[in-house]
């Protein structure tokens, strides 16, 4: 373990070297060696998930260290070194660790935003945040409204001509969206060119000159046509009466229509030059074309000015709107604290915050930005504190989120800086570690920046496989120009074919170990398709908007049909989609209209009853009517298509309720979402289907911090810096190295070159991240470097890594780059890098498919499931959670889950999400056992597996469950064990104790699922109303509104925690870990009955009783269920004690009620 000193230390942790492990040991060293308690150590991470993991890891380390010191057997090397090499006895170390563990809830471990919020609260009088302001993320709809306002003020109300150009030219709207996105990610960036005035009047003058030049153009048409090629745009426009008429109409009308703009763009000087015959190339373009050029150029300049002014306007108006709404965003916290640290009272603010801590650690420091770095440096950079920056500049890949690698560079310029480099790789096999060393240490460019120096890593583990890095070189033996789309399909088909063949040759291969790393959604789609063709289902894990999927077009077609249900063409188009399920052959059948009459009739009815219908329910009725759910779920990857359609349906239902929308409005809304960002809209991200045993497709960005046994990188050779840029993002040279966003970069300036070099450098870091995710195997696919004509004339970033930037461009211009790349990679050490050249073969061998493995088992990938008309898809199954969400609310936006346990979301304020909770009582006990689903899962896991009659196994089971579930509170192991001992020995009704129940007498997690009838929920409510039973309060029944819901026929599904038999009677039991309070009194009979009321558990256990009733009557038709039925226990575990009946709820619903409920559920 390295030594630590006051001042700034940078810990550069290469991939797989144990960054989090090291961070935790630094904390251990600060506590034990320096005597700094945990509440005076600040630890900052950049995501909430990382914060939670770090809290868990540090807490567990402190607890384990104390246990090792108590036992005298010290296994942790860092702790052992501290005890042996420092003048610190075990007692001192133990006391310091125990003190930190006791005050652990006061530890400052949080995200950067959480730290800023806490600091601003502490110095609230010096900050300019309004008191009681609400902390909320910036609303995308608000930004959209402000953008529309800016367009209205500066374009639509300024000039009809400018408005026409804006509406017709999508690039202008895209530039506004881009600048908003870039400036939101980099608000500190310098904007170029400097905002000036937009001379809209000049545009009108130029347009008048253009109108005056139309007559001379028309008078010379015959002359011009003699010199123009018939295939050119200019000729086509002037040789037809339509083109002549359009010009004459424009001249006479004297204002432009949208259709005129396309006409003008095809009659500019560039079109003139490209349309001239070779014999007439010396002719000057007509004045009209020059006026078109001037008009288009002036329009472009005006929009450049408007875009450059947009940032400051947006920031000012956004700030004003947030002040009006009394809200602050997460990024506001950073900027407000930064201002407070640097204004007139800045020194006092610094001192107030600084004196709270003796040490600060910043995790993932390579992903910081100038504002965040300024805050940390201002607070702790004076050398009086321990300041650790932990990160790896080689893994800085989040520039699109605002990260700035140049902030990392700034931190490394300190002369007193202590550098600590971690180079021992604990993740990858020795040959993979060596392969990465070879690729980057022998690269002429390294990481493109001198301040990122590659240091070779050493393997820390052995591997049973130890397979070299595999490079599949496809078609590199000679120049093979490919278009981008062709290259993507080539690589995807080869990668899919190889995996399918390997799965056939090696049946023991676990496909769930495989991860494909991709760069774009387009690559993911191509790979998904090629894998599906070969019978491999996989899971797509990417921040991908559901609005970017093909299913959006299907929904658009449906909405168009509902808007025009009488239009024959739109209905037929819908019937050709997966919703309808017909094909062209079906449409030509003479009885097609008769076959589709029921579907068409339903669409007409839906359209007529639009205002009174629920979109989501109506949509699923359509799927059942057309059997679309069966078709989709009966074929490979159909579940993903079905899930996307269901998600879009739910989003449309939400929008329909919010805006009371018509089908036309929903069509426009859905169409407008195609270009929306998914980054901060969780509901828009495509939902994952079951990933068990399936290979994953993961973006490289999302894979950072993860590891996989087998990694396949099909598309690394497609990483290329952009050839054309509408704007340039780069850093200036010199000492300040400011970030610049150049909206109109000059072709002759160095802006474009700098921007390209920074993009290339980030590509190298992406390649490094991709190659270091594998533990055992890694495979790369390379496509030919030559691009098709008119496409990106640049070598790939991977090629530049291997050959160097300068040599790559030279060979690329000589059209000899692929063979040179192949030659160079074949020169690498074959012991760690194995190159496999293969010929260019597009499409792959489609005969290689996993389908052939299932043919003997009767598997048909496109066959309809047998007799599934009564069984809806799993995503729409009714459960207790679904019904409970509808028992006391009229909101019919239904979210259904496949678990029987209700997910309770407490009323948490936004501020609570980034600040530490209030401290719990000092000593661990059953009442301050952490709340939430993790604790419930822990108890369920233990109680499901243990033998109730063998209490000696409880401690081992508790230990196993803590480890398996990674339950991060080891200090509660004894509490949990004691609670379970007490639970099993408790007499539940004065007679029954669970430790009397043998394994053969109980069934844990009993699953049930059966079809339900129409109007199920209404019938359930009537059953309760007409059959009162003593154990269920009438006041609860009176609050139900199930009879007002409108849900289609479905299934009822759930899991009963425990069914057990005692003295010939059957009992139901449900474990509850609900936190009702911090004392036994909080779990009194009155309190638990209130919980039963509040969470609708009366409904839950009655549904369970019906499930058990049906099971018994099916298995034993001659038995009377109610005579066998002993009743229901709900055990609130936190309240169970040896003195009274706290925490125990019992009921035996009446026989008439159970019969009525059984009949209500139906089928």
N, C-alpha and C positions, 0 to 999 in steps of 0.2 A: 504494500500500500504506500502511495506517495505521501510525502510530508505536505502539510498545509501551513500557509502563512497568511498574515493579514495583507490586504491588497487584492488586486484583480488576478484571478486564475482562470484560464480557459482550459477546459477539459475537452479535447477533441476525441470523440468516441466514434471510431469507424464502425461500419455496419457489423452487427453481431458481436460486438466487444463488451456488451454488458453495461450499457449506459445507465439504465435505471438501477442496476445492482450497485454501480459505482456511486451514483447519487445518494443512495441509501447509506452506503458505507461512509461517505463524507459526513452525513448527518450523525452517524454513530461516532465518528472520530471527533466531531465538534462537541458532542455531549460528553463523551468519556474523557477525551484528552484535554479539551479546552474548558470543560466544565460549563458549557453553555446549555441551559435548559431548552427544551423543544419549543417553548412559547416565545423564545427570543431568536428563533431561526425562521427566516422567511424562505419559503419554497414556492416558486412560480412555474406553472405549466401553461400550455396554450389551448387545452381543450378540457372540458369537464370530465370526460372519460379518463384522460391522463391524470387529472387531479384525484379522482376516486381511486385509481390504481395505486398512485403514489402514497396516498393516505394509508391504504391497506398494507402496502409493502413495508412502509416505515413502522407502522404499528406492530406488525407481525415480527419485524426484525428486533424491535425493542423487547417485545415479550419473549422471543426465543433467546435473546442474549441473556436476559435475566435468568431464564430457566437453565441455560448452560452454566452460568456462574453459580447458581444454587447447587447444581449437581457436581460441579468441579470438572466436568467433561466439556471442554470448549472446542467445538468443531468449526466454528466460523473463523476463518483465517485472519480476517481483519481484526476481530475482537481478540483473538489469541495474540496477534502482534502487538496490539495496544497494551495488553496486560504484561507481556514479556519484555518489550523494549522500552516502555515508558515507566516512569516512577509512579505507577498507579496500582494500588493493590486491588484485589477483587472486591473488597468491601466498598471502597470508594466508587469503583465502576458500577457496582450493583446499586448503590444508593443514588447515583446520578441517573442511571437508567430508570430506576423505579420512580424517581421523582418526575422524570419526563413522561413516563407512561401515565402517571396519575393526573398530570395536567395536559394530557394529549389533546383533549377537546379544545384547548386554547391555542393549539398550534395554528400557525398562519400558513396553510398549504392551500393554494387556490389558483385559479386562472389569473391572468394579468388584469382582466376586467374586475374580478372579485377583489383583488388587492387594491385597485384604484377606487372602487366603491367604498371599501372600508377606510381607506386613507382620507377620502373626501368627507366621509361621515365624521372622522376624527378632527378634521380641520374645517368643518363646515362653514365657519364664519369667514374664512379666507377664500373659499371657493365661490364661483358664481352660479352654482346650481341652485335652482329654486327649492325651498324647503318642501318636503312632501311630494316632490316630483316622482312620477311613475317611470320605472325603468322598462323600456320596451324596445324590441328590434324595430328598425326602420321599416315601415309598411311599404311594400312595393306598389300597392294601389295609390298611396300618397305621392310617391315619386312619379307614377304614371300621370296622375292628375296634374301635378305641377308641370310636367313636360308638355301636356296638352295645353295648359295655360300659356306656357312660353311660346308654343307654336301659334296659338291664337293671337297673342299680342304682337309678335314679331314677324309673322308670316301671313296668316289668314286675313288679318285686318290691315296689313300694310299694302298688299298688292295682289290682285287676282292672278297675274302672270306668275309671280313667285309662288303663290299657292298651288297653281297648276303644276309647276315643276316639282314642288314638294310632294304632292300627292302621287304624281306619276313616277318619280325617281325614288325607288325604295332605298337607294344608297344613302340619301340624305337623312331619312329617318333612322337608318342603321347607325349613321355617324353620331346622331344625338344619343342613341342608346349606348353606343360604345364609349363615348366620352363620359356619360353618367357612370358607367361601370368602372372605367379606368380611374376616374377621379374619386369614386367611392373607395376603391382599393388603395389608391395612392393620393390622398387628399393634400399631402405636403408637396406634391410634384410641381415643378415649374412648367407653366403652359406656354407653348410657342405655336404660332406667332402671337405676339401680344395683341389682346383684343383692341379692335379699332371700330370705326363707325361703318355700318352697312349702307351703301349708297343705292337704295332701292330706286330712287328717281332715275338714276343712270340706266337702270334696266329698262324702264319704259322708253327712254330716248333711243336706246339700241333697238328695241323692238319696233319702234316707228321707222327707223332706217331700214330694218329688214322688210317691213311691209312695202315700203316704197320701191324696194329692189325686186319685188315679185314680178311686176309688169315687164321690165327688161328681160328677166329670165324666161318668161313665157314666150316673149317675142323671138327669142333665140333658140327655142327648143329644137327645131329641125336641124339647125347648125350643130348644136351640141351632140345630138344623137348620132351624127355621122362619125364622131370621134370617140364614142363610148362603146365599151364591150356590152353585149346584150345580157350577159350574166351579172353585171354590176348593179349595185343598189341604185345608183344615180340613174342609170338607164331605165331600170324597172319602174322607177317613180315617174319619170318624165315621158315614158313611151306609152302609158295607158291614160285613158280618159279619166279614170278614177283619180290618178295623181294630179292631173291638170285641174280637175274640178276642186280637189281639196285645196290647192294653192289659191285658186280664184276665190273660193269661199273664205279662206283666211284673210285675203286682201280686202274683200268687201266687208267682212264682219268686223275686222280690226281688233279682235281679241281672240286669244288662243283657247281652243278646247284641248282636252287631254289627248285626243287622237292626233292633234296637230304636232305635239311634241315629238312623237316617234317619227313623223314625217320630216321634221326639221333635223333630227339626229342623223337621218339617212341622206341628207343633202348638204352635209358639211364638206370642208375641203378634203378631209381624209377619204370620204366616200368618193369624191370627185377624182382624187389621185389614183385610188385603187380601181376605178372604173374605166380609166383612160386606156385607149389602145396604145401599143408601144410606139406607133408612128406619131401619136399626138401627145406624148409625155411632156413636151415643152410648153403646152398650152397652160395659161394661167386659169385658175378657177374663177367662175363668175362672181361678181360682187355679192350676190345673194348668199353664196356659200361662206364668204368672208364675214358677212354680217351674222350668219348663223354661228360661226366660230366665236365671234365677239360676244354674242348673246349668251352662249353656253359657258364661255369663260367667265363672264361677269357674274352669271348665276352661281357658278361654282365658288367664286371668290366671296360672294355675299353669304353663301352657306358656311364657308370656312369661318368668316367673321362671326356669324350667329352661333356656330358651334363653340368657338373660343370664348364667347361671352356667356355661354350657357352655364358653365361651371360655377362662376361666381354668383350668377342669378339664382341657380338652383340651391347653392349653399345658403345664401341669404334667406330665401323664401322657405327653405326647409327648416332653418333655425327659427324663423318667425312662427311657422306653423307648429313646431314642437313646443315653443313657448306658449302659444295659444292653448294647446292641448295639455300643457304641463307634463310633458314627457321628455325623457332623455334616452338616447340610444347607448348601446354598449361602447361604441367608438367615441361618443361624447365624453365618457368617463376618462378616457385616455387624454383627450385634448384639454379638458378642463383641468385635470391634475397637472398636466405639463405646463399650462399657463400659470397655475397657482405656484408652481415651483420656480418660475422664472420672472414673476412680476415684482413689484416693489416689496411685497411681504414674503418673497420667495425664500429667503434665508431662514425666516422663522418657521415656515412650513416644512422646509427640509429638516430643520432641527427637531421639530415635533414628531415627524415620522421616523427619522433616522434613529432617535434615541430609544425607540421601541425594540430595535433588533441589534444583535451583535454579528449576525451572519445572514447572507442572502444567497440563494441558489436559483438560477434561471435555467430551466430545462428547455430543450429544443431551441437553443438560442439562434441557430442558423435561420429560423423562421420569424425572427423579430423584424421590426421596422424602425425607422429613425425616431418616431415619437416614443415608442416603447423603450428603445435604447437610451434616449435622452432622460427619461424618467428614472430608470435604474441607475444610470451613471451619475445623475445629479444627486440622487439620494445616498448611494453607497460607494461611489467611485473615488472618494477622497483618500483612500488608503487606510482609514482607521477601522475598517470593518473587513470581515472575510466575505469576499464577493466571488462567486463561482459562476461562470458561464459554461453550461454543458451543451454540447451539440456537435454537429459534423457538417462543415461547409459543403462536403461532397454530396450531402443529401438535402440541400436547399432547393426544393422543387415547387414551392407554393407561392411563386410570384403573383399568380393570378388572384390569390387571396389577400395580397397586400404585403407579403414578406419581401424583404429587401436584403440580399446577400451583402450589399455594400455597408449595411449597418454592422454586420459581423466583421467586415474588414476594418471598419473604424475602431472597433474594440481591440483589434490585434495590434494597433499602432502604438500602444502604450509601451514605453521603454522598460517600465518596472513589471511588465506582465510576466506571470508564471505560466508557461505552457506545459500541459500534461497530455500526453498522447497515449490513448489506449489502442493497442495493436494486436491483442490476442483474440482471435475470432472463435467464439464458442458455438456459433450457429452452423456454419457450413463444413462440409467434408474437406479434408486436406487438399484434394485435387481441385475443388472448386475455389478454395481460397487462393491457391497458387495460380489458377487461371485468371482470376481478377487481377492479381498482382502483375501478371505478364501483360495483360491488355493495357493497363493504365501506366505501368512503369515504363513500358517500351513505346508508348504513344508519343509522337513528336510534339503534340499540343498539350498533353496532360489534361487538365481541366480548363484550359483556355485562359484562365486567370493566374498570374504569377503568385497571387496570395493564397491560392489553393494548391498546396503541394501534396502529392500523393506519397504516402509512406506504406510500404508493403506490410501486410498483416501476416500473422503466423497462426496456423491452426492450433486450436486448443483441445480438439477432440479427434478421436479416430472414427472411422466409418466402415461398416461391414460391406458397403457397396463401393464407395470411393470411385465413382465413375467420372471420367474427365468431362469438362464442358464440351457439349456437342454443338458443332456449327454445321447446319445443313445449308450448303451453298448451292442454290438452285440457279442453273443457267448462267453461271459466272465465267464459264470457259470462253465465251466470246460475247461481243456486244449484242444485247437483245433488248432493244427499246420497248418499254411497256408504258401504257397509260396507268394513271393512279389506280383506277378501278380494277384494271387487269392485274396489277401487282397485288392488290389486297386479296382478290379472289385466288390468285396463284398461291400465296402464302397460306391463306386460310385452308384451302383444300389440301395442301401438302401436310399441314399440321394435323388436320382432322383425320386424314388417311393414315398417318403414322400412328396416332393414338388408337384408332380402331383396329389396325393390324396388330398392334402390341397387345391390346385387350384380348384378341382372339388367340394369339400365340401364347400369352401368359395369363390364364384365367385367374391366377392369384393376385394379379395387379389390382390394387384398390384405387378405383377411379376417383374416390373422394380425396386422395392425396395429391391430385393434379390441379395446378392452377395455371391458367393462361393469363398472361399479362398483356394488356392492350393499351393503346394511347387514346383512341377516339371511339365514340359510339358507332361510327361507321365500320370500324374494324371489328367491334364486338358483334354487330349484326351479321357481318359476313362469316365470322367464325361460328356463330350460333347456327347459322343456316347450314354450313358445311358439316358440322357435327351432327345436326339433326338428320341430314341426308344419310349419314352413316349409322344412325340408330343410337347416338349418344345424347342423352338428355343432360343438361348442365344448368348451373345456376349463374345468373348474371348479377354481379355485385358491383354496381357503379352508381354514382350520383347522376341518374338519368331521369329526365322528366318524362312522365307518362304522355305528355303532349308531343314528345318526339318519336313515339312509336307508330307503327303502321295502323294500329287500332284507332288512332285519332281519325284517319280518313274514313273508316267504317262508320264511326259515330257521326261524322259530318254528313255522310250519305243518309243516315237514318234521320237526322234533323231536317235535311232538305226534303226528304219524303214526307215527314210530318208537317212541314210547311206547305207542301203542295201534294196532298194525298191523291188528288184526281189526275195528276200527271202520270201517264202510263210509263214514260221513260225512267222517271226517278224511282218508281216502285220496282221496275224490272232491274235497275241498277242495284238497288238494295238486295233484291233476291239473289243476285250473283255474288254477294259478299258472303263471308262465313256465317253471318247471322241468318241469311236465307238458305244457304247451302245448295242452291241450284247451279247448274252450269249451262253453257250455251246450247248444248244438245237438248237439255230439258226445255229451254225456252222455245225451241223449234217444234216441240211436240204439239200436235193439234189439240190436246186436252190440257195444255199447261194452265190456261186461265182457270179451268175448273179445279185443277189440283191446288192452285195457289189461292183459291177464293177465300178460304178461311183466314189466311194470313193477311190478305189485302183488306178483308172486312175488319179485322182487328186494328190495322193501322188507321183506317177511316174512323173507327170508334175512338181510338186513342186521341186522334187529332180533334175530334168533336168535343171530347170530354177533357181537354187539356187542362183547363183551369181547376178542375176538381180532382185530377189524378196526381199520384205520386210518381215522379219520373222513374225512380229506381225500381219501385215495385212493378210499374208497367213494363219497364225494360226487361225485367227477369221473367215476367209472364210471356213476353214475346220470345225469349230464348227457349222457354219450355215448349211453347207452341210450335216453334220451328225445329225443335230438338237440337238447337245449336249447341247447348251445353253438352249433350251426349257426343256430338260429332267432335267438338274441340277436345274434350277430355278423353276421347278415345284414340287420340293420335299423339305422336311424340311432339313435345313442346306446345301442345294445345292448351295445357293448363296455364302457361304464361300468357297466351293470347286471351284466354278467358279471364284471367286475373286483371289484365290491362283494361279489358272492356268493363269489368265490374267496377274497377277504380274510377274510370271515366264516368260511368253512370252515377256513382256516388258524388263526384265533383259537380256534375251537371245538376243533380238534385239539389245540392247545397246552393248553387248559383240560382237555380229556379226559385227556391224558397226566399233567398235574400232579395232578389230583384223582381220577383213575380214575373219571370221572363216568358216570352213567347218562343216557339221553336226558332224563329228567325233571329231573335236576340241571342239565344244559346248558340246558334250556328256562328254568329259573328264573334261571340265571346270565345268560343272554342278555337276558332280560326286565329284569333289574336294571340292565343297562348303558345303558338308554335315557337316563337322566338323568346319566350320568357325564360329567365334563369331559374334553375332548380336548386341552387346552392343553399338558399335559406327558406325554401318552401318544402317542408318535410312531407306534407300531404301529396305533393306533386311527384315525388320520387316513386319510381316503379317499385312495387312490393315484391319481396322475395318469395319464391315458392320453396317447397321443402328441398333442403340441400343435402340431405343425408345420402352419402355414398355417391354423390355426383361431382364431377369436376367443376371448378369455378372459373368464371371469366371475371377478372378484376382489373380495374384501371391501375396503371403504375402508381398514380398519385394515391389511390386508396390502399394500395398494398404496403405503403411505407409503414414500418413498425410491425409488419406481419411476417410470418415465415411459413413455408410450405415444403413438404418433402420433395415434390417434383414441380419444377417451374418450367413453363414453355413460353418463349417470347417469339411469337410469329412475326411481329411487325417492326422490330427495332430498325430495320433498314429503311423504313418509310419516314423516319424522323428527319425532316429537312427544314432548314430555315426558309421562311417565306421569300419568294422572289419579288412579290409586289406588296407594298404596304401603304394603306391609306393614312396611317399615322405611325410615328416612330417612338418607341419607348426605350430610352437609353440614359446613361449617366454621363455627366460632363467629366472632362479630364481635370487634373489639378487636385488641390487639397480637399476642396469641399465635396467633389463628386456628387453633385446634386442630380436627382432624378428629373428627367425632362420628358414631357409628353408633347411631341411635335405633331400638330394636326395637319400640317402641309409641308412635309420635309422636302427640301430642295434636293434634286437629283445630284447636284454637284457638291453638296455639303457632305460632311462625314457622319451626319445623323443616321442615314440609312445603314452605313457600314457598322456603326456602333451598335445599332439596334439588332442587326443580324448577328454580330459577334456575341451579344448577350443572350440571344435566343439559342445560338449554337452551344454556348457554355451551359445553359440550362438543360439542353438535350443530353449533354455528356453526363450531367448529374442524374438525369432520368435513367440513362443506360446503367449507371453505377447502381442505382437503387434497384432496378429490375434484376441485375445479375447477382445481387446479394440477398435475394429473398429465399433462395433454395437452401435446404439443409442437405439433401442427398444428390439430386440430379438437376441439371439445368440444360436446356436446349434452345438454341437460337436458329432462326430461319432467315436467310438472306436472299433477296431478290436482285435481279440485275440492276445496276446503278443507272443505266441509260434511261432517260425519260423520253416519252413520245414527243414529237414536235409540238411546239407552243406550250409545253408544260414546264414545270419548274426546272430551269437549267442549272441545277445545283447538285453536287454530290450529297449523299446522305450524311447525317452527323456521325453515324457509326463508321462510315467509310473514312471520314475526316479524322476520327479517333485513331483508326488503324494506320492510315497513310500520312496524316497531317493535312492541315488546311491548304497550304500552298500547293503541295504535290497533287492533292485531290482535284483541285480546280484545273491544274495544268492537264492532268490525264483526262479529266472530263471534257475539256475543250478539244482534246485529241481523239475523243471517242474510243478510248482504250482503257477505261477505268475498271471495268468488271474483271477482266483477266488479271490486272495488276493487283486488285484487292484479293482475288483468290490466291495468287502467288504468295502474297505477304502473309495471309493467315495460315497457309500451309507451312510457312517457315517457323511458326511458333512451336514450342516444346510439345510434342505429341503426347507426352505423358500426362499433361493437364488439359490440353486443348486438342480435341479430335475433330478434324474437318472431313465432312462427307460430301464431296461434289456429286451433284445429280443433274441430269439433263432438264431442260425447260419443258414442262409438261403441264399445260393449263387444264384445269377441270379435275385432275386426279382420277384415280380408279374407283368408280362408284360401286364396283362389285364388292369392294371391301366394306362390309357393314356388319354391325353387331346384330342386325335383324336375323342373319342366318343362324345365329346361336339360339334363337327362340323359335325357329320354325318347327322344330321337333316337339316343342311344348305347346303348339297351337297358337303361338303369338302372331297376331297380324297387326302391324303398326297403324293401319288406317281403318281397321274394322270398328264398327259401332259396338259399344258394350252390350252385353246380352241383358235384355229385360230390365233396363234402368229407368224406365219412364217415370217410376214413382220415387226415384232417388235423386234429389237435386245435388248440385256440386257441393264439395266440402266447404267452400268459402261462404255458403249461404245457409248452412245448417243452423236451426234454432237451438239455443242453449239457454241455461238459466240466466247467464249474463245478458243475452239479448232481450229476453222477456223482462228482466228486472229493470232494464233501462227504459222500458215502455210502460211500467206500472204506474208511474206518477208524473208523467210528462206527456204533453200532446205533440211534442216535436217528433216528427216521423222520419228524421234523418237517421237511419238505422245503421249501426256498425255492429257486425256480428263476429264473434270469435268462436273458436272451437274448444274452449275450455269451460268447464262447468262453474269455475270459481269467479265470482264477480271481481272486476278490477276497480278498486275504490280509489278515485283521485280526490285527494283532499284539496281544500281551497287554499292553495299556496300562492302567495304573492310573488311577482316577478323578482323583487329584490332578494327573496329567500333563495333563489336559484343560484346566486353568486356569492352569498355570504354564509358564514358558518352558522349552524344551528345553535340555539341556546344550549349551554352545557347541561348534560344529564347529571343525576346524582353521582357522587364520586365513585362508589364501589359498584361493580357490576352486579345486577340482580335481574330477576325475571321481568321486572317492570320496565327497566331501561334497556332491555334487549332491543337492538335496533328494529325499527318498524319496517314494513314493506314486504314485497313478494319474496325476497331472498330468504327471510326468516321463515315464512310459510313453507317455502320449498324445502328448507332444511328439516323442519319437523316432519313434513310429509315423507321425506326420503328416509329418515331414521325409523319412523313408526311403521312404514311399509315393509321394512326389511328385518326388523328385530323379531326375536322369539319372545313373546310376552312372558313366557314361563321360565325364561333363562335370563335373569337380570344381570348376570355376570358379563354378558356380551354387550351391554349398553355402551360402556365407555369406548370400546373398540369401534362400534358402529358410529358413535358420535364423531370420533376422530376421522374415520373414513369419509363421512359425509361432509365434514368441514373441509377436508382436502379436496374431495371430488368437486364440490360446489364452489370451491375457492371463497369460502365464507371468511371475510376479512376481519373477524373479531375473535381471535383465539382465546381471549380472556373469559369468554362466555362458555367455553367447553364444559367446565364444571357445573355452571348454572343449568345448561341444557340437560346434562346427564341427571342432575338431581331432579329437575322438573319431570323428566320421563319416568324415573323411579317412582316419584310421588303419584304421577298420573296412573301408572299401571296398578299400584296398590290401593288406590282410592275405591271405596265402595260407592258405586254410582247411584244405586237406589236402595242402599242398605243391605243388599244381597250380592249384587254382581260386582266383581273386581276383574279388570282386564287380565291380571296375571293368572287368572283361573282359566283363561281361554287358550286352548291348544291350537297350534298352527292349522290342524285339520278342521278346526271349528270356525275359521274366519276366511274371508275373501277380501283382500285389500284392493283398492282402486278398481272396483267393479264397473265396467263400462256398459252403457246401454245406448241404443240408437234404434229408432223405429219411425216409420212415416207418420205424419199427422194429417188431419183433415183440413178442409178450408174453414176459415173463421175460427181457428183453434183458440186464439186468445180471447175472443168474445165469449166462447163457450166455457173457457176456464173461469172467467170472472163469474159467470152465471152459476157455475157449480159451487163456488165459494159462497155466493149470495144466498143460494137456496138450501145450503146444507151447513148451517153453523155447527161448530164443534167447540167444546169448552177451551181447548188449548190455544185457539187462534182468536185474537181480539177482533170484535166486530168493527172497532175503529180503524183497524188496518184494512179490513175488507172494503170499508166505505171510501178509502182513499184511492182504490184501484181505478184506473181508466182504461183497462185493456179492451173493453168493449168498443172503444172509439178508435182503435188501431185498425190498420188495413194492411195485413201482411199475407202474402201468397202461401199456398200449401208448401210445407217444407218437411223437415225431420226434427225430431227432438233427440238431443244427444247430450251425454254427460258422463261423469265419473263419480261414483259413490266412494267416499274415502274408505269405509269399512262396513262390511256386512258380517255379523258373527252370530253363532248359535249358542244358547245357554238354556239348559233344562228344557229342550224341545221347542224353544221360542227363538224366532229370528229378530234381530235388532239391527237398525241402521245407526251408524255413528259418523259424525263429521268433526274433524279437528279444526279449531279456529285459533289463530294467533293474533286476532284483533287487539289493538292497544286501546283499552277503555279507561286507563288511568294508572297512577303510580302507587296504588295500595290495593289490598284485598277487598276493601269496601267498594272499590270501583267495579267489582265483578259480582256484586250481589244479585239475587234473583231479579230484583227490579231493574238493575242496570243491564243484565244480559237480555232481559225481555225487551228493553228499549232498543238494544242492538239488533235483536231479531226483527223487530218492527222496522227499524231504520233501513236495514239492508235487505229486507224482503226475504229473510231466511225461512219464513213460514211457507212461502211459495216454493222455495228450493226443496225443502224436505218433503213436501207433498208430492212434488214431481218425482223425487227419488222413491217414495213409497209406491207410486203407480208403476214405476219401472220394476221394482222388486215384485210387486203383485203380478205383473204380466209374466215375469220370468218364472215364478213359482207355478202359476196356473198353466204355463206352457209345459214345464217339466213334469209337473204332478197334477194332471187334470182332475183327479179325484179328491184332491185335498182342498179344504176351505182355507184360503189364504189368511183371512182375518183371525182364524183360530190359531194359526201358526205365528202371527205377527205380534211381537212383544212391544214395539214402539221405536222411538227415535231419540238418540242422545246427540246433543251438540255440546262439545266440550271446549270452553274458552280456556286454553292452556295456561295463560298467565294467571288466572284466578284460582286454579285448582290448589287446594291446600288440605292439610290433614284435620282441620278443626271443624269446618262446616261445609255446606253445599255450594259455596261460591263457585262460579264458573261452570256449573252443570245445568244444562237445560234438558228437560224430558217432555215428550208428548206422545200420545197415541191417537192420531186423527181418527175420526169416526168412520165406520164402515160405509155409511151412505155418502160421505164426502169423497172417499177414495173411489167408490163405484162411479160417482158423477164425474169425477176428474178423468177417470179411465175412458168413460164414454165421450167426454168433451174432446179429449186428444184424438180419439177416433183411430180407425184403421187397425 
